Amino acid sequence: MSTIGSVVPIERIERSILLIRGEKVMLDRDLAELYGVETKRLNEQLRRNRDRFPPDFMFRLTPQEWESLRSQFATLKRGQHLKYRPLAFTEHGTIMAANVLNSKRAVQVSVQIVRAFIRLRQILASNEELARKLNDLEKKYDHQFKIVFEAIRELMTPPPPGIKSIGFRPKR
C-alpha cells in the first residue's frame, strides 16, 4: 500500500495554500484535485452539508479577490469560463470537506493538508522569533550596526501584493 505522501507531495499542498483576507486557505478546485474528485462533485457535497461550513471554515471569493487571483495565475485557457467564483477553505474547512466526501483518499490527503498548514505556522513562528532576536540585538548594539539591521529587516519583509515573484515556477 502506497502512502499518500508519495501520491500528493506536501510541497504540492503548500503551493495550493493562499493568503486571502488574512487567512491561509485553499481553493475548491485545488482541494477537489487533491481529494481526487471533480470540483463539481465537491461543491455538490458542500451544498448538501452546508451547515458544516460556517464562514470561518469556508467563504466565496469576492469578484475583486477572484479577479486578482485570475490575473496572478492566468488560470483559464481560451474559451473557458467559470460559472461561479471559487470557494476558499480554511484549515478547518479542508478537514470538514474530507469528512463530507467520506473517501479513504480524502481522509489521507486531509492529514497531509493539516501537516502542510502546521509547517506553514512553524515557518511563520520562526520568522517572528527571528524578528524578536533581531530587536534584542539592535538594542544591544545601538547605532554601530543600524544599516545592517535595516537591511535584514528589509529582507524579512514580504513583498507587497501584486508584485510578481522572480524565478522558475513549474507548471501544475
Backbone hydrogen bonds in HBPLUS format (Angstrom, degrees):
<---DONOR---> <-ACCEPTOR-->    atom                        ^
c    i                          cat <-CA-CA->   ^        H-A-AA   ^      H-
h    n   atom  resd res      DA  || num        DHA   H-A  angle D-A-AA Bond
n    s   type  num  typ     dist DA aas  dist angle  dist       angle   num
A0006-SER N   A0003-THR O   3.15 MM   3  5.72 143.1  2.29 110.2 118.3     1
A0007-VAL N   A0004-ILE O   2.90 MM   3  4.84 127.2  2.19  95.5 110.9     2
A0008-VAL N   A0004-ILE O   2.69 MM   4  5.87 169.6  1.70 170.1 170.6     3
A0012-ARG N   A0009-PRO O   2.93 MM   3  5.37 131.2  2.18 108.3 120.7     4
A0013-ILE N   A0009-PRO O   3.36 MM   4  6.86 150.9  2.45 145.7 153.5     5
A0014-GLU N   A0010-ILE O   2.86 MM   4  6.16 161.9  1.89 152.4 157.5     6
A0015-ARG N   A0011-GLU O   3.00 MM   4  6.21 149.1  2.10 143.2 150.4     7
A0016-SER N   A0013-ILE O   2.90 MM   3  5.14 138.7  2.08 104.3 116.9     8
A0017-ILE N   A0014-GLU O   3.23 MM   3  5.32 154.6  2.30 101.9 109.3     9
A0018-LEU N   A0025-VAL O   2.73 MM   7  5.29 162.7  1.76 157.9 161.2    10
A0025-VAL N   A0018-LEU O   2.74 MM   7  5.29 162.6  1.77 154.7 160.7    11
A0020-ILE N   A0023-GLU O   2.89 MM   3  5.33 154.4  1.95 158.3 157.1    12
A0023-GLU N   A0020-ILE O   2.89 MM   3  5.33 162.6  1.92 116.8 122.6    13
A0026-MET N   A0089-PHE O   2.87 MM  63  5.19 144.2  2.00 135.9 146.9    14
A0089-PHE N   A0026-MET O   2.77 MM  63  5.19 163.6  1.80 148.2 153.6    15
A0031-LEU N   A0027-LEU O   2.98 MM   4  6.22 164.6  2.01 159.5 164.5    16
A0028-ASP N   A0087-LEU O   2.88 MM  59  5.29 137.3  2.07 152.1 156.2    17
A0032-ALA N   A0028-ASP O   2.84 MM   4  5.97 162.2  1.87 151.2 156.1    18
A0033-GLU N   A0029-ARG O   3.03 MM   4  6.16 157.4  2.09 140.0 146.1    19
A0034-LEU N   A0030-ASP O   2.97 MM   4  6.22 161.2  2.01 149.4 154.2    20
A0035-TYR N   A0031-LEU O   2.89 MM   4  6.09 155.4  1.95 150.6 157.7    21
A0036-GLY N   A0032-ALA O   2.90 MM   4  6.00 111.5  2.38 137.4 153.9    22
A0037-VAL N   A0032-ALA O   2.93 MM   5  5.13 169.2  1.94 148.2 148.7    23
A0036-GLY N   A0033-GLU O   3.17 MM   3  5.06 149.2  2.27  95.7 104.9    24
A0041-ARG N   A0038-GLU O   3.03 MM   3  5.23 119.8  2.41 100.5 114.6    25
A0042-LEU N   A0038-GLU O   3.03 MM   4  6.41 159.3  2.08 155.2 161.1    26
A0043-ASN N   A0039-THR O   2.92 MM   4  6.14 171.3  1.92 158.6 160.3    27
A0044-GLU N   A0040-LYS O   2.98 MM   4  6.12 141.3  2.13 137.6 148.6    28
A0045-GLN N   A0041-ARG O   3.08 MM   4  6.39 158.3  2.13 149.7 153.3    29
A0046-LEU N   A0042-LEU O   3.01 MM   4  6.34 147.9  2.11 146.1 156.2    30
A0047-ARG N   A0043-ASN O   2.99 MM   4  6.22 156.0  2.04 146.6 151.5    31
A0048-ARG N   A0044-GLU O   3.16 MM   4  6.46 151.9  2.24 144.4 152.0    32
A0049-ASN N   A0045-GLN O   3.09 MM   4  6.24 127.4  2.37 136.1 149.3    33
A0049-ASN N   A0046-LEU O   3.10 MM   3  5.06 136.1  2.30  95.3 107.8    34
A0052-ARG N   A0049-ASN O   2.94 MM   3  5.75 165.8  1.96 128.7 133.4    35
A0053-PHE N   A0050-ARG O   3.05 MM   3  5.56 167.0  2.07 120.9 123.8    36
A0057-PHE N   A0054-PRO O   2.84 MM   3  5.44 164.6  1.86 126.2 131.0    37
A0058-MET N   A0054-PRO O   3.14 MM   4  6.40 149.2  2.24 151.7 160.8    38
A0090-THR N   A0057-PHE O   2.94 MM  33  5.15 160.9  1.97 130.6 136.9    39
A0059-PHE N   A0088-ALA O   2.97 MM  29  5.39 150.9  2.05 146.3 155.7    40
A0088-ALA N   A0059-PHE O   2.70 MM  29  5.39 166.3  1.72 161.5 166.0    41
A0061-LEU N   A0086-PRO O   3.06 MM  25  6.02 171.8  2.07 174.5 173.3    42
A0066-TRP N   A0062-THR O   2.94 MM   4  6.14 167.3  1.95 161.4 164.6    43
A0067-GLU N   A0063-PRO O   2.91 MM   4  6.03 159.6  1.95 145.3 151.2    44
A0068-SER N   A0064-GLN O   2.95 MM   4  6.09 156.5  2.00 146.2 152.6    45
A0069-LEU N   A0065-GLU O   3.00 MM   4  6.29 157.9  2.05 148.3 153.9    46
A0070-ARG N   A0066-TRP O   2.85 MM   4  6.07 165.1  1.87 154.6 159.1    47
A0071-SER N   A0067-GLU O   2.97 MM   4  6.13 157.3  2.02 146.9 152.4    48
A0072-GLN N   A0068-SER O   3.10 MM   4  6.32 143.3  2.24 139.7 149.5    49
A0072-GLN N   A0069-LEU O   3.08 MM   3  5.05 121.1  2.44  94.2 109.4    50
A0073-PHE N   A0069-LEU O   2.90 MM   4  6.09 161.0  1.94 160.0 164.1    51
A0074-ALA N   A0070-ARG O   2.72 MM   4  5.19 140.5  1.87 142.6 150.6    52
A0080-GLN N   A0077-LYS O   2.96 MM   3  5.55 160.3  2.00 142.7 143.7    53
A0093-GLY N   A0090-THR O   3.01 MM   3  4.97 115.9  2.43  95.2 111.7    54
A0094-THR N   A0090-THR O   2.93 MM   4  6.28 148.5  2.03 157.0 165.3    55
A0095-ILE N   A0091-GLU O   3.35 MM   4  6.67 152.8  2.43 144.1 150.3    56
A0096-MET N   A0092-HIS O   3.04 MM   4  6.29 160.2  2.08 147.3 152.9    57
A0097-ALA N   A0093-GLY O   2.88 MM   4  6.07 151.5  1.97 144.5 152.3    58
A0098-ALA N   A0094-THR O   3.15 MM   4  6.42 150.8  2.24 139.9 146.7    59
A0099-ASN N   A0095-ILE O   3.10 MM   4  6.48 147.2  2.21 143.5 152.7    60
A0099-ASN N   A0096-MET O   3.05 MM   3  4.97 117.1  2.46  91.8 107.5    61
A0100-VAL N   A0096-MET O   3.02 MM   4  6.42 150.5  2.11 151.5 158.6    62
A0101-LEU N   A0097-ALA O   3.02 MM   4  6.22 143.7  2.16 145.1 155.1    63
A0102-ASN N   A0098-ALA O   3.04 MM   4  6.22 148.6  2.14 143.3 151.1    64
A0107-VAL N   A0103-SER O   3.12 MM   4  6.42 158.3  2.16 151.5 156.5    65
A0108-GLN N   A0104-LYS O   3.00 MM   4  6.27 164.3  2.03 152.7 156.8    66
A0109-VAL N   A0105-ARG O   2.81 MM   4  5.97 167.1  1.82 158.5 162.1    67
A0110-SER N   A0106-ALA O   2.91 MM   4  5.97 151.9  1.99 141.7 149.8    68
A0111-VAL N   A0107-VAL O   3.25 MM   4  6.55 144.1  2.39 142.9 150.9    69
A0112-GLN N   A0108-GLN O   3.36 MM   4  6.78 153.6  2.44 142.5 148.7    70
A0112-GLN N   A0109-VAL O   2.99 MM   3  5.04 113.2  2.45  97.1 113.1    71
A0113-ILE N   A0109-VAL O   2.85 MM   4  6.19 151.9  1.93 152.8 161.8    72
A0114-VAL N   A0110-SER O   2.95 MM   4  6.15 160.6  1.99 147.1 151.4    73
A0115-ARG N   A0111-VAL O   3.05 MM   4  6.33 156.6  2.11 144.7 151.3    74
A0116-ALA N   A0112-GLN O   2.94 MM   4  6.22 148.5  2.04 144.4 153.0    75
A0117-PHE N   A0113-ILE O   2.95 MM   4  6.31 159.3  1.99 154.6 159.4    76
A0118-ILE N   A0114-VAL O   2.94 MM   4  6.19 157.7  1.99 150.6 157.0    77
A0119-ARG N   A0115-ARG O   2.90 MM   4  6.10 158.1  1.95 146.6 152.7    78
A0120-LEU N   A0116-ALA O   2.99 MM   4  6.26 155.7  2.05 148.6 154.8    79
A0121-ARG N   A0117-PHE O   2.99 MM   4  6.26 153.2  2.06 146.2 153.6    80
A0122-GLN N   A0118-ILE O   2.92 MM   4  6.23 152.3  2.00 150.3 158.1    81
A0123-ILE N   A0119-ARG O   3.00 MM   4  6.29 153.6  2.08 147.4 154.3    82
A0124-LEU N   A0120-LEU O   2.99 MM   4  6.21 160.4  2.03 147.9 153.1    83
A0125-ALA N   A0121-ARG O   2.87 MM   4  6.09 157.8  1.92 148.0 154.2    84
A0126-SER N   A0122-GLN O   2.91 MM   4  6.13 152.8  1.98 145.7 152.8    85
A0127-ASN N   A0123-ILE O   3.06 MM   4  6.35 146.9  2.17 144.4 153.1    86
A0128-GLU N   A0124-LEU O   3.05 MM   4  6.40 150.8  2.13 146.6 154.6    87
A0129-GLU N   A0125-ALA O   2.92 MM   4  6.19 152.8  1.99 147.0 154.7    88
A0130-LEU N   A0126-SER O   2.90 MM   4  6.09 153.2  1.97 141.7 149.1    89
A0131-ALA N   A0127-ASN O   2.96 MM   4  6.21 154.3  2.02 144.8 151.3    90
A0132-ARG N   A0128-GLU O   2.99 MM   4  6.26 153.9  2.06 145.4 152.2    91
A0133-LYS N   A0129-GLU O   2.96 MM   4  6.25 160.9  2.00 151.5 156.3    92
A0134-LEU N   A0130-LEU O   2.92 MM   4  6.10 152.7  2.00 146.7 154.8    93
A0135-ASN N   A0131-ALA O   2.98 MM   4  6.25 152.0  2.05 145.3 152.3    94
A0136-ASP N   A0132-ARG O   3.03 MM   4  6.38 155.5  2.09 147.6 154.1    95
A0137-LEU N   A0133-LYS O   2.93 MM   4  6.23 159.9  1.98 150.4 155.5    96
A0138-GLU N   A0134-LEU O   2.87 MM   4  6.05 157.1  1.93 148.6 155.3    97
A0139-LYS N   A0135-ASN O   3.04 MM   4  6.29 152.2  2.12 147.3 153.7    98
A0140-LYS N   A0136-ASP O   3.13 MM   4  6.37 148.6  2.23 142.1 150.8    99
A0140-LYS N   A0137-LEU O   3.06 MM   3  5.01 116.7  2.48  92.6 108.4   100
A0141-TYR N   A0137-LEU O   2.86 MM   4  6.09 160.7  1.89 159.8 164.0   101
A0146-LYS N   A0143-HIS O   3.42 MM   3  5.02 174.9  2.43 103.1 103.2   102
A0148-VAL N   A0145-PHE O   3.01 MM   3  5.19 115.1  2.45 102.6 118.6   103
A0149-PHE N   A0145-PHE O   2.94 MM   4  6.24 164.7  1.96 164.8 169.1   104
A0150-GLU N   A0146-LYS O   2.98 MM   4  6.19 159.5  2.02 150.3 156.1   105
A0151-ALA N   A0147-ILE O   3.00 MM   4  6.19 155.5  2.06 145.6 151.9   106
A0152-ILE N   A0148-VAL O   2.99 MM   4  6.27 158.1  2.04 152.0 157.8   107
A0153-ARG N   A0149-PHE O   2.95 MM   4  6.17 163.6  1.97 151.8 156.2   108
A0154-GLU N   A0150-GLU O   2.97 MM   4  6.17 153.1  2.05 144.3 151.8   109
A0155-LEU N   A0151-ALA O   3.05 MM   4  6.33 149.9  2.15 144.0 151.7   110
A0156-MET N   A0152-ILE O   3.00 MM   4  6.29 140.0  2.17 144.4 155.9   111
A0156-MET N   A0153-ARG O   3.14 MM   3  5.03 124.0  2.47  91.5 106.0   112
A0157-THR N   A0153-ARG O   3.09 MM   4  6.28 128.7  2.36 143.0 155.4   113
A0163-ILE N   A0160-PRO O   3.33 MM   3  6.13 157.3  2.39 141.0 142.6   114
